[in-house]
């Protein structure tokens, strides 16, 4: 479970400076470097749930694919 899903589930959790590299990595991985350079901070936090949803979908697809190919414990 990632810090972003924790933050959504537990309203008391606050994102800190240590979370910024993880946010940056996930955003660049999903949308690319050009998007990261042009997006503002407000838009970044608006898009963050969508970025994490895309990440979770990709991980689900990866796990389903591994199960299809016969991997017993794909995690």
Jmol script that loads the backbone (N, CA, C; Angstrom):
load data "model"
ATOM      1  N   UNK A   1       0.852  -1.174   0.000  1.00  0.00           N
ATOM      2  CA  UNK A   1       0.000   0.000   0.000  1.00  0.00           C
ATOM      3  C   UNK A   1       0.897   1.236   0.000  1.00  0.00           C
ATOM      4  N   UNK A   2       0.536   2.185  -0.789  1.00  0.00           N
ATOM      5  CA  UNK A   2       1.380   3.372  -0.920  1.00  0.00           C
ATOM      6  C   UNK A   2       0.929   4.468   0.043  1.00  0.00           C
ATOM      7  N   UNK A   3       1.751   5.469   0.153  1.00  0.00           N
ATOM      8  CA  UNK A   3       1.448   6.592   1.044  1.00  0.00           C
ATOM      9  C   UNK A   3       0.228   7.371   0.564  1.00  0.00           C
ATOM     10  N   UNK A   4      -0.014   7.375  -0.755  1.00  0.00           N
ATOM     11  CA  UNK A   4      -1.119   8.145  -1.298  1.00  0.00           C
ATOM     12  C   UNK A   4      -2.456   7.502  -0.968  1.00  0.00           C
ATOM     13  N   UNK A   5      -2.526   6.185  -1.059  1.00  0.00           N
ATOM     14  CA  UNK A   5      -3.772   5.533  -0.678  1.00  0.00           C
ATOM     15  C   UNK A   5      -3.971   5.634   0.825  1.00  0.00           C
ATOM     16  N   UNK A   6      -2.869   5.608   1.601  1.00  0.00           N
ATOM     17  CA  UNK A   6      -2.975   5.804   3.048  1.00  0.00           C
ATOM     18  C   UNK A   6      -3.522   7.188   3.354  1.00  0.00           C
ATOM     19  N   UNK A   7      -3.063   8.190   2.605  1.00  0.00           N
ATOM     20  CA  UNK A   7      -3.498   9.566   2.850  1.00  0.00           C
ATOM     21  C   UNK A   7      -4.978   9.730   2.539  1.00  0.00           C
ATOM     22  N   UNK A   8      -5.454   9.027   1.520  1.00  0.00           N
ATOM     23  CA  UNK A   8      -6.873   9.131   1.182  1.00  0.00           C
ATOM     24  C   UNK A   8      -7.742   8.409   2.204  1.00  0.00           C
ATOM     25  N   UNK A   9      -7.276   7.256   2.697  1.00  0.00           N
ATOM     26  CA  UNK A   9      -8.071   6.481   3.643  1.00  0.00           C
ATOM     27  C   UNK A   9      -8.032   7.078   5.037  1.00  0.00           C
ATOM     28  N   UNK A  10      -6.880   7.559   5.440  1.00  0.00           N
ATOM     29  CA  UNK A  10      -6.712   8.097   6.783  1.00  0.00           C
ATOM     30  C   UNK A  10      -6.547   9.610   6.655  1.00  0.00           C
ATOM     31  N   UNK A  11      -7.578  10.344   6.955  1.00  0.00           N
ATOM     32  CA  UNK A  11      -7.571  11.800   6.769  1.00  0.00           C
ATOM     33  C   UNK A  11      -6.548  12.501   7.652  1.00  0.00           C
ATOM     34  N   UNK A  12      -6.057  11.845   8.715  1.00  0.00           N
ATOM     35  CA  UNK A  12      -5.090  12.451   9.601  1.00  0.00           C
ATOM     36  C   UNK A  12      -3.671  12.436   9.045  1.00  0.00           C
ATOM     37  N   UNK A  13      -3.409  11.631   8.016  1.00  0.00           N
ATOM     38  CA  UNK A  13      -2.074  11.530   7.418  1.00  0.00           C
ATOM     39  C   UNK A  13      -1.799  12.750   6.566  1.00  0.00           C
ATOM     40  N   UNK A  14      -0.640  13.350   6.748  1.00  0.00           N
ATOM     41  CA  UNK A  14      -0.251  14.552   6.017  1.00  0.00           C
ATOM     42  C   UNK A  14       0.986  14.229   5.192  1.00  0.00           C
ATOM     43  N   UNK A  15       0.984  14.661   3.936  1.00  0.00           N
ATOM     44  CA  UNK A  15       2.152  14.480   3.092  1.00  0.00           C
ATOM     45  C   UNK A  15       3.262  15.419   3.559  1.00  0.00           C
ATOM     46  N   UNK A  16       4.485  14.918   3.594  1.00  0.00           N
ATOM     47  CA  UNK A  16       5.627  15.694   4.068  1.00  0.00           C
ATOM     48  C   UNK A  16       6.625  15.895   2.937  1.00  0.00           C
ATOM     49  N   UNK A  17       7.712  16.588   3.243  1.00  0.00           N
ATOM     50  CA  UNK A  17       8.774  16.816   2.261  1.00  0.00           C
ATOM     51  C   UNK A  17       9.399  15.511   1.796  1.00  0.00           C
ATOM     52  N   UNK A  18       9.412  14.514   2.641  1.00  0.00           N
ATOM     53  CA  UNK A  18      10.001  13.224   2.280  1.00  0.00           C
ATOM     54  C   UNK A  18       9.156  12.490   1.244  1.00  0.00           C
ATOM     55  N   UNK A  19       7.893  12.862   1.102  1.00  0.00           N
ATOM     56  CA  UNK A  19       7.009  12.214   0.136  1.00  0.00           C
ATOM     57  C   UNK A  19       7.160  12.790  -1.270  1.00  0.00           C
ATOM     58  N   UNK A  20       7.750  13.969  -1.400  1.00  0.00           N
ATOM     59  CA  UNK A  20       7.851  14.651  -2.693  1.00  0.00           C
ATOM     60  C   UNK A  20       8.616  13.828  -3.728  1.00  0.00           C
ATOM     61  N   UNK A  21       9.764  13.203  -3.401  1.00  0.00           N
ATOM     62  CA  UNK A  21      10.445  12.402  -4.422  1.00  0.00           C
ATOM     63  C   UNK A  21       9.584  11.246  -4.945  1.00  0.00           C
ATOM     64  N   UNK A  22       8.808  10.638  -4.072  1.00  0.00           N
ATOM     65  CA  UNK A  22       7.935   9.547  -4.500  1.00  0.00           C
ATOM     66  C   UNK A  22       6.823  10.070  -5.417  1.00  0.00           C
ATOM     67  N   UNK A  23       6.244  11.207  -5.060  1.00  0.00           N
ATOM     68  CA  UNK A  23       5.218  11.825  -5.897  1.00  0.00           C
ATOM     69  C   UNK A  23       5.799  12.159  -7.264  1.00  0.00           C
ATOM     70  N   UNK A  24       6.984  12.768  -7.270  1.00  0.00           N
ATOM     71  CA  UNK A  24       7.644  13.154  -8.517  1.00  0.00           C
ATOM     72  C   UNK A  24       7.911  11.924  -9.383  1.00  0.00           C
ATOM     73  N   UNK A  25       8.419  10.872  -8.791  1.00  0.00           N
ATOM     74  CA  UNK A  25       8.725   9.647  -9.527  1.00  0.00           C
ATOM     75  C   UNK A  25       7.473   9.055 -10.168  1.00  0.00           C
ATOM     76  N   UNK A  26       6.400   8.966  -9.407  1.00  0.00           N
ATOM     77  CA  UNK A  26       5.163   8.388  -9.929  1.00  0.00           C
ATOM     78  C   UNK A  26       4.569   9.236 -11.050  1.00  0.00           C
ATOM     79  N   UNK A  27       4.597  10.548 -10.893  1.00  0.00           N
ATOM     80  CA  UNK A  27       4.045  11.436 -11.926  1.00  0.00           C
ATOM     81  C   UNK A  27       4.851  11.363 -13.214  1.00  0.00           C
ATOM     82  N   UNK A  28       6.164  11.359 -13.095  1.00  0.00           N
ATOM     83  CA  UNK A  28       7.006  11.271 -14.290  1.00  0.00           C
ATOM     84  C   UNK A  28       6.825   9.918 -14.961  1.00  0.00           C
ATOM     85  N   UNK A  29       6.690   8.873 -14.173  1.00  0.00           N
ATOM     86  CA  UNK A  29       6.516   7.531 -14.722  1.00  0.00           C
ATOM     87  C   UNK A  29       5.202   7.419 -15.502  1.00  0.00           C
ATOM     88  N   UNK A  30       4.145   8.041 -15.006  1.00  0.00           N
ATOM     89  CA  UNK A  30       2.845   7.939 -15.657  1.00  0.00           C
ATOM     90  C   UNK A  30       2.706   8.929 -16.811  1.00  0.00           C
ATOM     91  N   UNK A  31       3.063  10.194 -16.597  1.00  0.00           N
ATOM     92  CA  UNK A  31       2.788  11.243 -17.578  1.00  0.00           C
ATOM     93  C   UNK A  31       4.001  11.729 -18.352  1.00  0.00           C
ATOM     94  N   UNK A  32       5.207  11.455 -17.895  1.00  0.00           N
ATOM     95  CA  UNK A  32       6.400  11.860 -18.617  1.00  0.00           C
ATOM     96  C   UNK A  32       7.027  13.127 -18.067  1.00  0.00           C
ATOM     97  N   UNK A  33       8.258  13.356 -18.490  1.00  0.00           N
ATOM     98  CA  UNK A  33       9.053  14.471 -17.985  1.00  0.00           C
ATOM     99  C   UNK A  33       8.471  15.821 -18.399  1.00  0.00           C
ATOM    100  N   UNK A  34       7.976  15.920 -19.629  1.00  0.00           N
ATOM    101  CA  UNK A  34       7.432  17.194 -20.115  1.00  0.00           C
ATOM    102  C   UNK A  34       6.249  17.653 -19.267  1.00  0.00           C
ATOM    103  N   UNK A  35       5.400  16.725 -18.893  1.00  0.00           N
ATOM    104  CA  UNK A  35       4.242  17.075 -18.072  1.00  0.00           C
ATOM    105  C   UNK A  35       4.703  17.605 -16.721  1.00  0.00           C
ATOM    106  N   UNK A  36       5.711  16.971 -16.131  1.00  0.00           N
ATOM    107  CA  UNK A  36       6.199  17.389 -14.816  1.00  0.00           C
ATOM    108  C   UNK A  36       6.723  18.813 -14.858  1.00  0.00           C
ATOM    109  N   UNK A  37       7.391  19.185 -15.936  1.00  0.00           N
ATOM    110  CA  UNK A  37       7.967  20.525 -16.039  1.00  0.00           C
ATOM    111  C   UNK A  37       6.922  21.613 -16.249  1.00  0.00           C
ATOM    112  N   UNK A  38       5.745  21.274 -16.761  1.00  0.00           N
ATOM    113  CA  UNK A  38       4.742  22.292 -17.078  1.00  0.00           C
ATOM    114  C   UNK A  38       3.614  22.381 -16.061  1.00  0.00           C
ATOM    115  N   UNK A  39       3.476  21.413 -15.188  1.00  0.00           N
ATOM    116  CA  UNK A  39       2.343  21.381 -14.267  1.00  0.00           C
ATOM    117  C   UNK A  39       2.626  22.256 -13.040  1.00  0.00           C
ATOM    118  N   UNK A  40       1.593  22.908 -12.552  1.00  0.00           N
ATOM    119  CA  UNK A  40       1.704  23.696 -11.336  1.00  0.00           C
ATOM    120  C   UNK A  40       1.403  22.835 -10.114  1.00  0.00           C
ATOM    121  N   UNK A  41       1.683  23.351  -8.956  1.00  0.00           N
ATOM    122  CA  UNK A  41       1.503  22.595  -7.723  1.00  0.00           C
ATOM    123  C   UNK A  41       0.034  22.241  -7.479  1.00  0.00           C
ATOM    124  N   UNK A  42      -0.868  23.190  -7.751  1.00  0.00           N
ATOM    125  CA  UNK A  42      -2.289  22.916  -7.563  1.00  0.00           C
ATOM    126  C   UNK A  42      -2.781  21.799  -8.473  1.00  0.00           C
ATOM    127  N   UNK A  43      -2.374  21.861  -9.726  1.00  0.00           N
ATOM    128  CA  UNK A  43      -2.779  20.815 -10.678  1.00  0.00           C
ATOM    129  C   UNK A  43      -2.152  19.473 -10.312  1.00  0.00           C
ATOM    130  N   UNK A  44      -0.933  19.514  -9.796  1.00  0.00           N
ATOM    131  CA  UNK A  44      -0.266  18.279  -9.378  1.00  0.00           C
ATOM    132  C   UNK A  44      -1.095  17.540  -8.336  1.00  0.00           C
ATOM    133  N   UNK A  45      -1.544  18.268  -7.319  1.00  0.00           N
ATOM    134  CA  UNK A  45      -2.323  17.617  -6.274  1.00  0.00           C
ATOM    135  C   UNK A  45      -3.730  17.248  -6.735  1.00  0.00           C
ATOM    136  N   UNK A  46      -4.255  17.934  -7.758  1.00  0.00           N
ATOM    137  CA  UNK A  46      -5.532  17.529  -8.344  1.00  0.00           C
ATOM    138  C   UNK A  46      -5.376  16.223  -9.113  1.00  0.00           C
ATOM    139  N   UNK A  47      -4.257  16.068  -9.814  1.00  0.00           N
ATOM    140  CA  UNK A  47      -4.018  14.901 -10.645  1.00  0.00           C
ATOM    141  C   UNK A  47      -3.485  13.696  -9.878  1.00  0.00           C
ATOM    142  N   UNK A  48      -3.008  13.900  -8.675  1.00  0.00           N
ATOM    143  CA  UNK A  48      -2.379  12.833  -7.910  1.00  0.00           C
ATOM    144  C   UNK A  48      -3.265  11.598  -7.732  1.00  0.00           C
ATOM    145  N   UNK A  49      -4.535  11.726  -7.398  1.00  0.00           N
ATOM    146  CA  UNK A  49      -5.361  10.507  -7.293  1.00  0.00           C
ATOM    147  C   UNK A  49      -5.462   9.753  -8.620  1.00  0.00           C
ATOM    148  N   UNK A  50      -5.488  10.479  -9.735  1.00  0.00           N
ATOM    149  CA  UNK A  50      -5.548   9.820 -11.039  1.00  0.00           C
ATOM    150  C   UNK A  50      -4.237   9.111 -11.361  1.00  0.00           C
ATOM    151  N   UNK A  51      -3.123   9.725 -10.988  1.00  0.00           N
ATOM    152  CA  UNK A  51      -1.818   9.094 -11.191  1.00  0.00           C
ATOM    153  C   UNK A  51      -1.755   7.789 -10.413  1.00  0.00           C
ATOM    154  N   UNK A  52      -2.199   7.827  -9.170  1.00  0.00           N
ATOM    155  CA  UNK A  52      -2.140   6.627  -8.345  1.00  0.00           C
ATOM    156  C   UNK A  52      -3.123   5.561  -8.834  1.00  0.00           C
ATOM    157  N   UNK A  53      -4.257   5.973  -9.381  1.00  0.00           N
ATOM    158  CA  UNK A  53      -5.208   5.023  -9.950  1.00  0.00           C
ATOM    159  C   UNK A  53      -4.586   4.320 -11.160  1.00  0.00           C
ATOM    160  N   UNK A  54      -3.903   5.074 -12.021  1.00  0.00           N
ATOM    161  CA  UNK A  54      -3.211   4.483 -13.168  1.00  0.00           C
ATOM    162  C   UNK A  54      -2.134   3.508 -12.704  1.00  0.00           C
ATOM    163  N   UNK A  55      -1.405   3.886 -11.675  1.00  0.00           N
ATOM    164  CA  UNK A  55      -0.361   3.012 -11.139  1.00  0.00           C
ATOM    165  C   UNK A  55      -0.965   1.712 -10.621  1.00  0.00           C
ATOM    166  N   UNK A  56      -2.070   1.813  -9.891  1.00  0.00           N
ATOM    167  CA  UNK A  56      -2.710   0.619  -9.341  1.00  0.00           C
ATOM    168  C   UNK A  56      -3.260  -0.278 -10.444  1.00  0.00           C
ATOM    169  N   UNK A  57      -3.797   0.312 -11.509  1.00  0.00           N
ATOM    170  CA  UNK A  57      -4.291  -0.476 -12.636  1.00  0.00           C
ATOM    171  C   UNK A  57      -3.155  -1.238 -13.316  1.00  0.00           C
ATOM    172  N   UNK A  58      -2.014  -0.576 -13.508  1.00  0.00           N
ATOM    173  CA  UNK A  58      -0.862  -1.234 -14.123  1.00  0.00           C
ATOM    174  C   UNK A  58      -0.361  -2.382 -13.256  1.00  0.00           C
ATOM    175  N   UNK A  59      -0.343  -2.169 -11.952  1.00  0.00           N
ATOM    176  CA  UNK A  59       0.100  -3.225 -11.042  1.00  0.00           C
ATOM    177  C   UNK A  59      -0.876  -4.398 -11.064  1.00  0.00           C
ATOM    178  N   UNK A  60      -2.176  -4.130 -11.124  1.00  0.00           N
ATOM    179  CA  UNK A  60      -3.178  -5.192 -11.209  1.00  0.00           C
ATOM    180  C   UNK A  60      -3.004  -5.998 -12.489  1.00  0.00           C
ATOM    181  N   UNK A  61      -2.770  -5.310 -13.588  1.00  0.00           N
ATOM    182  CA  UNK A  61      -2.548  -5.986 -14.868  1.00  0.00           C
ATOM    183  C   UNK A  61      -1.294  -6.851 -14.806  1.00  0.00           C
ATOM    184  N   UNK A  62      -0.251  -6.338 -14.191  1.00  0.00           N
ATOM    185  CA  UNK A  62       0.993  -7.108 -14.063  1.00  0.00           C
ATOM    186  C   UNK A  62       0.765  -8.382 -13.252  1.00  0.00           C
ATOM    187  N   UNK A  63       0.051  -8.263 -12.135  1.00  0.00           N
ATOM    188  CA  UNK A  63      -0.217  -9.425 -11.297  1.00  0.00           C
ATOM    189  C   UNK A  63      -1.105 -10.443 -12.004  1.00  0.00           C
ATOM    190  N   UNK A  64      -2.132  -9.964 -12.714  1.00  0.00           N
ATOM    191  CA  UNK A  64      -3.014 -10.868 -13.461  1.00  0.00           C
ATOM    192  C   UNK A  64      -2.246 -11.591 -14.563  1.00  0.00           C
ATOM    193  N   UNK A  65      -1.360 -10.878 -15.223  1.00  0.00           N
ATOM    194  CA  UNK A  65      -0.554 -11.491 -16.285  1.00  0.00           C
ATOM    195  C   UNK A  65       0.362 -12.565 -15.718  1.00  0.00           C
ATOM    196  N   UNK A  66       0.991 -12.287 -14.605  1.00  0.00           N
ATOM    197  CA  UNK A  66       1.865 -13.276 -13.986  1.00  0.00           C
ATOM    198  C   UNK A  66       1.082 -14.506 -13.538  1.00  0.00           C
ATOM    199  N   UNK A  67      -0.109 -14.304 -12.991  1.00  0.00           N
ATOM    200  CA  UNK A  67      -0.948 -15.435 -12.591  1.00  0.00           C
ATOM    201  C   UNK A  67      -1.348 -16.260 -13.809  1.00  0.00           C
ATOM    202  N   UNK A  68      -1.658 -15.594 -14.919  1.00  0.00           N
ATOM    203  CA  UNK A  68      -2.027 -16.283 -16.148  1.00  0.00           C
ATOM    204  C   UNK A  68      -0.887 -17.175 -16.644  1.00  0.00           C
ATOM    205  N   UNK A  69       0.337 -16.691 -16.510  1.00  0.00           N
ATOM    206  CA  UNK A  69       1.498 -17.466 -16.953  1.00  0.00           C
ATOM    207  C   UNK A  69       1.934 -18.514 -15.941  1.00  0.00           C
ATOM    208  N   UNK A  70       1.237 -18.626 -14.825  1.00  0.00           N
ATOM    209  CA  UNK A  70       1.483 -19.714 -13.887  1.00  0.00           C
ATOM    210  C   UNK A  70       2.388 -19.395 -12.721  1.00  0.00           C
ATOM    211  N   UNK A  71       2.688 -18.141 -12.489  1.00  0.00           N
ATOM    212  CA  UNK A  71       3.498 -17.774 -11.319  1.00  0.00           C
ATOM    213  C   UNK A  71       2.631 -17.935 -10.090  1.00  0.00           C
ATOM    214  N   UNK A  72       3.116 -18.699  -9.108  1.00  0.00           N
ATOM    215  CA  UNK A  72       2.272 -19.008  -7.941  1.00  0.00           C
ATOM    216  C   UNK A  72       2.088 -17.818  -7.013  1.00  0.00           C
ATOM    217  N   UNK A  73       3.129 -17.119  -6.687  1.00  0.00           N
ATOM    218  CA  UNK A  73       3.048 -15.938  -5.815  1.00  0.00           C
ATOM    219  C   UNK A  73       3.645 -14.745  -6.546  1.00  0.00           C
ATOM    220  N   UNK A  74       2.861 -14.069  -7.387  1.00  0.00           N
ATOM    221  CA  UNK A  74       3.424 -13.019  -8.235  1.00  0.00           C
ATOM    222  C   UNK A  74       3.837 -11.745  -7.517  1.00  0.00           C
ATOM    223  N   UNK A  75       3.430 -11.556  -6.292  1.00  0.00           N
ATOM    224  CA  UNK A  75       3.777 -10.322  -5.597  1.00  0.00           C
ATOM    225  C   UNK A  75       5.216 -10.367  -5.231  1.00  0.00           C
TER     226      UNK A  75
END
end "model"
wireframe off; spacefill off
backbone 0.3
color backbone group
